[in-house]
């Protein structure tokens, strides 16, 4: 048996660069882990069995973890099974990569449960078959990502701010977000300074000025999400951004007292989570 944590991510900026011939979009973003995780228990079994604490999440082949198991069975040429239980703590459809992080945790851990060997390159290939941001979760550091999100440059950096995460419980479809933004821009996307250049020159300044392209369409469709960002800034966040395609919004705070006030304000009727400065996943 193995117990693992699958950490959530936030996006420290997200640019949609353009649409690809394969139907996906090229992006650039900076992925960063926060101290919020699902807890996954993995046991060897004769068949595949999956249970999830959140009844809204499928416990069959529609779950990314199930897909991860099947891909590993094919790659490792085994018929061995597994029982997986996922204790969901990361909000669903929230732009935090919970499902992708869970799948990556299974990809990394299950071979050890089966006493099998698999190399890093093979894991990365399987991860990309599951989803565009799954490869990121195979590492632990902050990473600049481009392409579909699978071209990764990892960097060891601590974020010296308190990160207040606020989720309003609104489920947003990533597919809807990409489709709506692409239609709104009529297939044309602005050329901007690369996040990679900005981040490498001054990581802290980049965080303070970072933007998320999805905000324009999400805030129009769901004004309350935009109001969360506005309130975080009023509560002295040095920057506030929506994560991924939403609906979670996070604020970066220099002072714990300001972060605590934000937690108290939103905690009455929202899911909130606080990550301490310089957090590094286990």
C-alpha positions as CSV (number, residue, x, y, z in Angstrom):
1,X,0.0,0.0,0.0
2,X,1.1,3.5,-0.7
3,X,-0.2,6.9,0.4
4,X,0.7,9.9,-1.7
5,X,-0.3,13.6,-1.9
6,X,-1.3,15.2,-5.1
7,X,-0.7,19.0,-4.9
8,X,-2.8,21.7,-6.6
9,X,-1.1,24.3,-8.8
10,X,-1.8,28.0,-9.6
11,X,-0.8,29.8,-12.7
12,X,1.5,32.8,-12.2
13,X,0.4,34.3,-15.4
14,X,-1.2,32.7,-18.4
15,X,-1.0,33.8,-22.1
16,X,-2.8,32.1,-25.0
17,X,-0.3,32.5,-27.8
18,X,-2.4,31.0,-30.7
19,X,-4.4,28.1,-32.0
20,X,-2.6,25.0,-33.3
21,X,-3.4,22.8,-36.3
22,X,-4.2,19.9,-34.0
23,X,-7.0,21.9,-32.4
24,X,-5.2,22.7,-29.2
25,X,-3.8,26.1,-28.2
26,X,-0.2,27.2,-27.7
27,X,0.2,28.8,-24.3
28,X,2.8,30.1,-22.0
29,X,2.4,30.1,-18.2
30,X,4.2,29.6,-15.0
31,X,3.0,26.6,-12.9
32,X,3.5,26.8,-9.2
33,X,2.4,24.3,-6.4
34,X,0.5,25.4,-3.4
35,X,0.0,23.7,-0.1
36,X,-3.4,22.1,-1.0
37,X,-3.5,18.5,-1.9
38,X,-5.7,15.5,-2.6
39,X,-4.7,12.3,-0.6
40,X,-4.4,9.1,-2.6
41,X,-4.2,5.6,-1.3
42,X,-3.0,2.9,-3.7
43,X,-3.2,-0.9,-3.1
44,X,-2.4,-3.7,-5.5
45,X,-5.5,-5.6,-6.6
46,X,-6.6,-8.2,-9.2
47,X,-8.7,-5.6,-11.1
48,X,-9.0,-1.8,-11.3
49,X,-11.2,-0.3,-8.5
50,X,-11.5,3.4,-7.8
51,X,-13.4,5.3,-5.1
52,X,-13.6,9.0,-4.6
53,X,-14.8,11.0,-1.6
54,X,-16.5,13.5,-3.8
55,X,-19.6,12.0,-5.5
56,X,-19.4,14.6,-8.3
57,X,-16.2,12.9,-9.6
58,X,-16.5,9.8,-11.7
59,X,-15.1,6.6,-10.3
60,X,-14.9,4.8,-13.6
61,X,-13.0,5.0,-16.9
62,X,-13.9,8.7,-17.1
63,X,-11.5,9.4,-14.2
64,X,-8.0,10.4,-15.3
65,X,-6.5,8.1,-12.7
66,X,-8.3,5.1,-14.3
67,X,-6.8,6.1,-17.6
68,X,-3.3,6.4,-16.0
69,X,-3.7,2.8,-14.7
70,X,-4.7,1.4,-18.1
71,X,-1.8,3.2,-19.8
72,X,0.6,1.8,-17.3
73,X,-0.8,-1.7,-17.8
74,X,-0.2,-1.4,-21.6
75,X,3.3,0.1,-21.2
76,X,4.5,-2.3,-18.6
77,X,2.7,-5.2,-20.2
78,X,1.0,-6.4,-17.1
79,X,-2.6,-7.4,-16.2
80,X,-2.1,-6.6,-12.5
81,X,-4.7,-4.3,-11.0
82,X,-5.0,-1.7,-8.3
83,X,-7.5,-0.2,-5.8
84,X,-7.3,3.6,-5.6
85,X,-9.0,5.8,-3.1
86,X,-8.9,9.6,-3.7
87,X,-9.7,11.9,-0.8
88,X,-10.6,15.1,-2.7
89,X,-9.6,18.3,-1.0
90,X,-8.9,20.3,-4.2
91,X,-12.0,22.0,-5.6
92,X,-13.2,20.5,-8.9
93,X,-13.3,22.5,-12.2
94,X,-11.4,25.3,-10.4
95,X,-8.3,25.9,-12.5
96,X,-6.1,24.1,-9.9
97,X,-5.2,21.0,-11.8
98,X,-6.6,18.6,-9.2
99,X,-7.5,15.8,-11.6
100,X,-4.2,16.1,-13.5
101,X,-2.2,16.1,-10.3
102,X,-4.0,12.9,-9.1
103,X,-3.3,11.2,-12.4
104,X,0.4,12.2,-12.3
105,X,0.6,10.8,-8.7
106,X,-0.8,7.5,-9.9
107,X,1.6,7.4,-12.9
108,X,4.6,7.9,-10.5
109,X,3.5,5.6,-7.7
110,X,1.8,2.6,-9.2
111,X,4.9,1.1,-10.8
112,X,6.5,1.0,-7.4
113,X,3.4,-0.8,-6.0
114,X,3.7,-3.3,-8.8
115,X,7.5,-3.5,-8.3
116,X,8.0,-2.4,-11.9
117,X,10.5,0.0,-13.5
118,X,9.6,2.8,-15.9
119,X,11.9,5.7,-17.1
120,X,11.1,9.4,-16.9
121,X,10.7,9.8,-20.6
122,X,8.1,7.1,-20.8
123,X,6.2,8.6,-17.9
124,X,6.2,12.0,-19.6
125,X,4.8,10.5,-22.8
126,X,2.0,8.7,-20.9
127,X,1.2,11.9,-18.9
128,X,0.7,13.9,-22.1
129,X,-1.7,11.2,-23.4
130,X,-3.8,12.0,-20.3
131,X,-3.8,15.8,-20.4
132,X,-1.8,18.8,-21.4
133,X,-0.8,19.8,-17.8
134,X,-0.3,16.3,-16.4
135,X,3.5,16.3,-17.3
136,X,4.1,19.3,-15.1
137,X,2.9,17.4,-12.0
138,X,5.6,14.7,-12.5
139,X,8.1,17.3,-11.1
140,X,7.9,19.3,-7.9
141,X,9.3,22.7,-8.7
142,X,7.9,25.8,-10.3
143,X,8.0,25.6,-14.1
144,X,7.7,27.8,-17.1
145,X,5.5,26.0,-19.6
146,X,4.9,26.5,-23.3
147,X,3.4,24.5,-26.2
148,X,0.2,22.8,-24.9
149,X,1.8,23.2,-21.5
150,X,4.0,20.2,-21.8
151,X,7.2,21.9,-22.7
152,X,8.6,22.6,-19.3
153,X,11.6,24.5,-17.8
154,X,11.8,23.8,-14.1
155,X,13.2,26.4,-11.7
156,X,13.9,26.1,-7.9
157,X,12.4,29.2,-6.5
158,X,10.5,30.1,-3.4
159,X,7.5,32.5,-3.5
160,X,8.1,34.9,-0.6
161,X,4.4,35.8,-0.3
162,X,1.4,34.4,1.5
163,X,-0.9,32.9,-1.1
164,X,-4.6,33.2,-0.3
165,X,-6.8,31.0,-2.6
166,X,-10.5,31.7,-3.0
167,X,-12.9,29.4,-4.8
168,X,-16.5,30.5,-5.3
169,X,-17.8,27.0,-6.1
170,X,-18.4,27.8,-9.8
171,X,-17.4,24.9,-12.1
172,X,-15.9,26.1,-15.4
173,X,-15.1,24.0,-18.4
174,X,-11.6,24.5,-19.8
175,X,-13.0,23.6,-23.2
176,X,-15.6,26.4,-23.0
177,X,-12.9,28.9,-21.9
178,X,-10.6,28.1,-24.9
179,X,-13.5,28.1,-27.4
180,X,-15.0,31.4,-26.1
181,X,-11.7,33.2,-25.9
182,X,-10.7,32.0,-29.4
183,X,-14.0,33.1,-30.9
184,X,-13.9,36.5,-29.1
185,X,-10.4,37.2,-30.5
186,X,-11.5,35.9,-34.0
187,X,-8.4,33.7,-34.2
188,X,-5.9,36.5,-33.6
189,X,-3.8,36.7,-30.4
190,X,-1.7,39.6,-29.3
191,X,2.1,39.4,-29.2
192,X,3.6,40.2,-25.8
193,X,6.8,40.1,-23.8
194,X,7.5,36.4,-23.1
195,X,6.7,35.3,-19.6
196,X,10.0,33.3,-19.7
197,X,12.0,36.5,-20.2
198,X,10.1,38.4,-17.6
199,X,10.4,35.6,-15.1
200,X,14.1,35.0,-15.6
201,X,15.0,38.7,-15.4
202,X,12.9,39.4,-12.3
203,X,10.7,36.6,-10.9
204,X,9.1,38.8,-8.2
205,X,8.3,41.6,-10.6
206,X,6.9,39.1,-13.0
207,X,4.5,37.8,-10.3
208,X,3.4,41.4,-9.4
209,X,2.5,42.2,-13.0
210,X,1.4,38.9,-14.4
211,X,-1.9,38.6,-16.2
212,X,-4.3,35.7,-17.2
213,X,-5.9,36.0,-20.6
214,X,-8.9,33.9,-19.6
215,X,-10.0,36.6,-17.1
216,X,-11.7,38.8,-19.8
217,X,-14.2,36.1,-20.8
218,X,-14.7,34.5,-17.4
219,X,-15.3,37.8,-15.6
220,X,-17.8,38.8,-18.3
221,X,-19.7,35.5,-17.9
222,X,-19.3,35.3,-14.1
223,X,-18.9,38.9,-12.6
224,X,-18.6,37.5,-9.1
225,X,-15.2,35.9,-9.9
226,X,-14.0,39.3,-11.0
227,X,-15.3,40.8,-7.8
228,X,-13.2,38.3,-5.8
229,X,-10.1,39.6,-7.6
230,X,-11.0,43.2,-7.0
231,X,-11.6,42.6,-3.3
232,X,-8.3,40.8,-2.9
233,X,-6.5,43.8,-4.3
234,X,-8.5,46.1,-2.0
235,X,-7.4,43.9,0.9
236,X,-3.7,44.8,0.0
237,X,-2.8,41.8,-2.2
238,X,0.2,42.9,-4.3
239,X,-1.4,41.0,-7.2
240,X,-4.4,38.8,-7.6
241,X,-5.0,36.5,-10.5
242,X,-7.5,33.8,-11.6
243,X,-5.8,30.4,-11.9
244,X,-6.0,28.5,-15.1
245,X,-9.4,28.8,-16.8
246,X,-11.0,29.5,-13.4
247,X,-12.9,29.7,-11.2
248,X,-10.3,30.0,-8.4
249,X,-8.6,33.3,-7.7
250,X,-5.5,33.8,-5.6
251,X,-3.9,36.8,-4.0
252,X,-0.2,37.3,-3.1
253,X,0.3,39.1,0.2
254,X,3.5,40.4,1.8
255,X,2.1,40.4,5.3
256,X,0.5,37.6,7.2
257,X,-2.0,40.0,8.9
258,X,-3.4,41.1,5.5
259,X,-3.6,37.5,4.3
260,X,-5.5,36.6,7.5
261,X,-8.0,39.4,6.9
262,X,-8.6,38.1,3.4
263,X,-9.1,34.6,4.7
264,X,-11.6,35.8,7.3
265,X,-13.5,38.0,4.7
266,X,-13.9,35.2,2.1
267,X,-14.1,32.3,4.5
268,X,-17.7,32.9,5.4
269,X,-19.1,31.8,2.1
270,X,-16.2,30.6,-0.1
271,X,-13.7,27.8,-0.1
272,X,-10.4,29.4,1.1
273,X,-6.9,28.1,1.6
274,X,-3.7,29.7,2.8
275,X,-0.2,28.7,1.6
276,X,2.8,30.0,3.6
277,X,5.7,31.8,1.9
278,X,8.4,29.6,0.3
279,X,6.3,26.4,0.4
280,X,8.0,23.4,-1.2
281,X,6.0,20.2,-1.8
282,X,7.1,17.0,0.1
